[in-house]
């Protein structure tokens, strides 16, 4: 956690404690193994999962989630699990989740985005001083009473009970913004890049600066994990989901969902992880992922298990090799793969 905006401690609620417990259970990790790994007492872990501890260190939550998932995506997977029940959480719990999602998780900064921002500033004659002054002015907070504004801590979402709303007050050092614009930063938090873009478009006098900033984040695949929810297909909503489609298309989609359900039943542990990965892929780049999974693999059916296993191994190595290639990034259009 190197970013200066990362919050150091996270408040706990009973809902978050239960989420952590369910997360542990779904990943088939025992409380005993956590006790041994982190040298914690059984009473501490019990209180943690009951939400009876007021705050925990952000680093510990990150390490705990990674230990549970056995990868470095722990917190992301925790938030994705929590998203399935987010509508039942209290406003305070939702506020904590927003802080985890937007001020703990770090996103790789696309170089093309930095170039685009610099070009926009040049075209609109916006200086770095203009931008930093506008960011730190916190113009959107000026509609509230000064007593409310003074209560809000800097650089984190704060739940204002009297307003039933989350507010954030930004204090960004000029050196940080200069580092960002000079491509000297590797990662950034979602809310910080969102603030930079939103303020930039305000200075550029765009008609809908907030939606424009949100669209830019989506374009560069910078997303919130706490709002990533798999669509649950039920008898009640299936007609709505498939409404207007040709019968042959509906039949194909139902066969696909049946196959995915079968895999999940056969192995619940692997099935869950694979479904979460599929969901991630779809949200990262829908067109590319669709083009990838729709390749004709039917001829492989005739091959032996060993040949198929080697194919998957070769494919994994190819993906790793491609990911590690450092080439100039260009953003494709949605239809480029279709």
Secondary structure, 3 states (H helix, E strand, C coil): CCCCCCCCEEECCHHHHHHHHHHHHHCCCCHHHHHHHHCCCHHHHHHHHCCCCCEEEHHHHHHHHHHHHCCCCHHHHHHHHHHCCHHHCCHHHHHHHHHHHHHCCEEECCHHHHHHHHHHHHHCCCCHHHHHHHHHHCHHHHHCCHHHHHHCCECCCEEECCCCEEECECCCCHHHHHHHHCCCCCEEEHHHHHHHHHHHHHHCCCCCHHHHHHHHHHHCCCCCCCCCCCCCCCCCCHHHHHCCCCHHHHHHHHHHHHHHHHHHHHCHHHHHHHHHHHHHHHHHCHHHHHHHHCCCCHHHHHCCHHHHHHHHHHHHHHHHHHHHCCCCCCCCCHHHHC
